[in-house]
């Protein structure tokens, strides 16, 4: 894995430690409604370019690495 990816186990550990992370769920809204991780932000993959400024602002605000969730 490279620096832009982490394993599901590492994501869980970071969340359990209470690290200041932004968990981004890139699945479709209907998938998000079926199940999701508490606190995850839904930004479907197809809308990432349109939401890039929003993501950048939130990442800068948190000053920490974001976690992306999706298939």
C-alpha positions in Angstrom: 0.0 0.0 0.0 1.1 3.5 -0.7 0.7 6.6 1.5 -2.7 7.3 0.1 -4.2 4.0 1.1 -4.7 2.3 4.5 -6.1 -1.0 5.4 -9.6 -1.4 6.9 -7.9 -2.5 10.1 -5.8 0.6 10.3 -8.8 2.8 9.6 -10.6 1.1 12.5 -7.6 1.5 14.8 -7.4 5.3 14.0 -11.1 5.7 14.6 -11.0 3.8 17.9 -8.0 5.9 19.1 -10.2 9.0 18.5 -7.8 10.4 15.9 -9.1 13.5 14.1 -9.9 12.0 10.7 -12.5 12.7 8.1 -14.0 9.5 6.8 -15.2 9.9 3.2 -17.7 7.3 1.9 -17.5 7.4 -1.9 -20.3 4.9 -2.5 -23.7 5.8 -4.0 -26.4 7.3 -1.7 -28.4 4.1 -1.7 -25.4 2.1 -0.5 -24.7 4.7 2.2 -28.3 4.3 3.4 -28.0 0.5 3.7 -25.0 0.7 6.1 -22.4 3.2 7.0 -19.7 4.0 9.6 -20.9 6.6 12.1 -19.5 10.1 11.2 -18.7 9.2 7.6 -19.3 11.9 5.0 -21.0 10.8 1.8 -19.4 12.2 -1.3 -20.1 9.8 -4.2 -17.1 9.0 -6.4 -18.8 10.7 -9.4 -19.1 14.0 -7.5 -15.6 14.2 -6.2 -14.4 16.7 -8.9 -17.4 19.0 -8.1 -16.7 18.7 -4.4 -12.9 19.0 -4.5 -13.0 22.5 -2.9 -15.3 21.3 -0.1 -13.0 18.4 0.6 -9.9 20.5 0.5 -11.4 23.0 3.0 -12.5 20.2 5.4 -9.1 18.5 5.2 -7.3 21.7 5.8 -9.6 22.5 8.8 -8.9 19.1 10.3 -5.2 19.2 9.4 -5.1 15.4 9.3 -5.3 12.6 6.8 -8.7 11.7 5.5 -9.9 8.1 5.2 -11.8 7.1 2.1 -14.4 4.3 2.3 -15.9 2.6 -0.7 -15.5 -0.4 -3.1 
